[in-house]
Amino acid sequence: MLKKSIITTCLVLSSLTYATAQTTMCFKQNHADLITIENTKLDGGECASKKSSSDMKKEGWTIADIKMTPNSLGTDFIYVFKKETSLENVSEEVLMDKLYKRIETEKAAKEEAAKEALFVANKQAGEKLFTSKCVICHGQKGELKAKGVSRPINELDHNEFQAAIRDYNVGNKDGVMAILMKPYANMMDYNDIKNVYTYLKSINE
C-alpha cells in the first residue's frame, strides 16, 4: 500500500512539473436575475464573497462546470472554476505544497457544496410542509398568533420550536390549540421539525 502511494504521488508530481490546474468551487444562493449573475459576487472558494464570475475570468480562471437549481426564491448557482498554471523548474517541495493545498481546497469546496445542497433540500421540504399544513393559522412567514393566542412561531429558537411540538405530542398543553395542533404535531418527526424551522429562518432573515 505504501509503495503504491509513493508511486501515485510521484506520478502526480511528474504531471505537475509541466502544468497543473487549480480548482475552486463558488456558489450563489437564491439569485433572482439570470442576467446579473455574471457580475454578482460569489460565495465560497477563491471567490470568498469578493469576486464575480467575470472577476475570476479576468484572473485567468475558466468555468469548468456550472449547476443551476431553481427554487421558490430564485436560482442557486454552483460554479467550478479551473486555472492552468505552468510549473516548470519548480522544486519538489513547492510542488508538494501546492498538491496538498489543492487537495484541502477541493475537500473544503466539496464539503461546503454538500452543506449548501443539504440546506436547500431541508428548506424545500420544510416549505412544502409549512405551506400545506401550517400557513393557514400561522401566516406566510409564521408571523401570526394562531387563533389569536399562540406566540408567533417565527420568534422561537430551535429548542423552543421543538419543545412546542413535543408538548402537544405528550399532552403538556390543553385547550382549543391543543385540540387543533395535536394531529399536526403527531405527524411531524425530528426531520420535519428541523426542516420547517430551517424554512422559517430562511424567509425571516
C-alpha positions in Angstrom: 0.0 0.0 0.0 2.8 2.4 0.9 4.7 1.6 -2.3 1.5 2.3 -4.3 1.0 5.6 -2.5 4.6 6.7 -3.3 4.2 5.7 -7.0 0.9 7.6 -7.2 2.5 10.7 -5.6 5.5 10.6 -8.0 3.2 10.3 -11.0 1.2 13.3 -9.7 4.3 15.3 -9.2 5.6 14.4 -12.6 2.5 15.7 -14.2 2.7 18.8 -12.1 6.2 19.6 -13.3 4.9 20.9 -16.6 1.4 22.1 -15.7 -1.2 22.0 -13.0 -4.8 23.0 -12.8 -6.1 24.8 -9.7 -9.7 24.1 -8.9 -12.1 26.1 -6.8 -15.9 26.0 -6.2 -18.0 29.1 -5.7 -21.8 29.5 -5.2 -24.6 31.9 -5.0 -27.9 31.1 -3.4 -31.4 32.4 -4.3 -30.2 34.8 -7.0 -33.2 36.4 -8.7 -31.8 37.6 -12.0 -30.0 35.4 -14.5 -28.8 38.4 -16.4 -26.8 39.9 -13.5 -25.3 36.7 -12.1 -22.1 37.2 -14.3 -21.2 40.3 -12.3 -22.6 39.2 -8.9 -20.1 38.5 -6.1 -20.0 34.7 -5.4 -19.5 33.0 -2.1 -17.1 30.2 -1.1 -13.7 29.1 -2.6 -11.5 31.7 -4.2 -14.5 34.0 -4.7 -15.0 34.5 -1.0 -17.9 36.9 -1.5 -15.4 39.3 -3.2 -15.2 38.1 -6.8 -17.8 37.6 -9.5 -17.6 35.1 -12.4 -16.4 38.0 -14.5 -13.6 38.8 -12.0 -12.5 35.2 -11.9 -12.2 35.1 -15.7 -10.0 38.3 -15.6 -7.7 36.5 -13.3 -7.3 33.6 -15.7 -9.9 31.2 -14.3 -12.2 29.3 -16.7 -15.6 27.8 -15.8 -15.2 24.0 -15.8 -18.8 23.4 -14.7 -21.9 25.3 -13.6 -25.0 23.9 -11.9 -28.2 25.9 -11.7 -31.1 24.8 -9.4 -34.3 26.9 -9.5 -36.3 27.4 -6.3 -39.1 29.5 -5.0 -36.8 32.4 -4.1 -34.7 32.4 -7.2 -31.9 30.2 -8.5 -29.0 28.5 -6.7 -25.7 28.6 -8.7 -22.6 26.4 -8.1 -19.6 27.2 -10.2 -16.5 25.1 -10.6 -13.5 27.2 -11.8 -10.1 25.9 -13.1 -6.9 27.7 -13.8 -3.9 26.2 -15.7 -0.5 27.1 -14.2 2.9 26.4 -15.6 5.3 24.8 -13.0 8.5 24.2 -14.9 11.6 24.3 -12.8 9.6 24.4 -9.6 11.1 22.5 -6.6 9.6 19.3 -5.4 8.9 21.0 -2.0 6.8 23.7 -3.7 5.0 21.1 -5.8 4.1 19.0 -2.8 2.8 22.1 -1.0 0.7 23.0 -4.0 -0.6 19.5 -4.2 -1.6 19.4 -0.5 -3.3 22.8 -0.8 -5.2 21.7 -3.8 -6.5 18.6 -2.0 -7.5 20.7 1.0 -9.2 23.3 -1.2 -11.1 20.7 -3.1 -12.2 18.9 0.0 -13.4 22.1 1.6 -15.2 23.2 -1.5 -17.0 19.8 -1.7 -17.9 19.9 1.9 -19.3 23.5 1.5 -21.3 22.4 -1.6 -22.7 19.4 0.3 -23.8 21.6 3.2 -25.4 24.0 0.8 -27.2 21.2 -1.0 -28.4 19.8 2.3 -29.6 23.2 3.4 -31.6 23.7 0.2 -33.1 20.2 0.4 -34.2 20.8 4.0 -35.6 24.2 3.3 -37.6 23.0 0.3 -39.0 20.1 2.4 -39.9 22.5 5.2 -41.5 24.9 2.7 -43.7 22.1 1.3 -44.9 21.0 4.8 -45.4 24.5 6.1 -47.4 25.8 3.2 -49.6 22.8 3.1 -50.2 22.4 6.9 -49.2 25.5 8.8 -49.6 28.6 6.9 -53.4 28.9 7.3 -53.1 29.5 11.0 -49.5 30.8 11.4 -49.2 33.1 8.4 -47.0 33.2 5.4 -43.9 33.7 7.5 -45.0 32.3 10.8 -45.7 35.8 12.0 -49.3 35.3 13.2 -50.6 34.3 16.6 -52.6 31.2 15.7 -56.2 31.7 16.7 -55.0 34.9 18.4 -53.4 33.2 21.3 -50.2 31.4 20.5 -46.8 33.1 20.2 -45.7 33.7 16.6 -43.6 30.7 15.7 -41.1 32.7 13.7 -39.9 34.2 17.1 -39.0 30.8 18.5 -35.5 29.4 18.5 -34.8 25.8 17.5 -35.1 24.4 21.1 -38.4 26.3 21.7 -39.8 25.2 18.4 -39.0 21.5 19.2 -40.4 21.8 22.7 -43.6 23.4 21.5 -44.3 20.4 19.1 -43.2 17.9 21.8 -45.6 19.4 24.4 -48.5 18.9 22.1 -47.4 15.3 21.5 -47.1 14.3 25.1 -50.2 16.2 26.3 -48.5 19.1 28.2 -50.9 21.5 26.6 -54.6 21.6 26.7 -57.5 23.8 25.4 -58.5 24.6 21.8 -55.0 25.0 20.5 -54.0 21.6 21.8 -57.0 20.0 20.1 -56.2 21.7 16.8 -52.4 21.2 17.0 -52.0 17.6 18.2 -52.9 15.9 14.9 -50.3 18.1 13.1 -47.7 17.6 15.9 -48.2 13.8 15.8 -47.4 13.7 12.1 -44.1 15.6 12.5 -40.9 13.7 13.2 -37.5 15.3 14.1 -36.6 15.9 10.5 -39.9 17.6 9.7 -39.5 19.9 12.7 -35.9 20.8 11.6 -37.0 21.4 8.0 -39.9 23.7 8.9 -37.7 25.6 11.3 -35.0 25.9 8.6 -37.5 27.2 6.1 -38.9 29.8 8.5 -35.5 31.1 9.4 -34.5 31.4 5.8 -37.5 33.5 4.9 -37.4 35.7 8.0 -33.7 36.6 7.9 
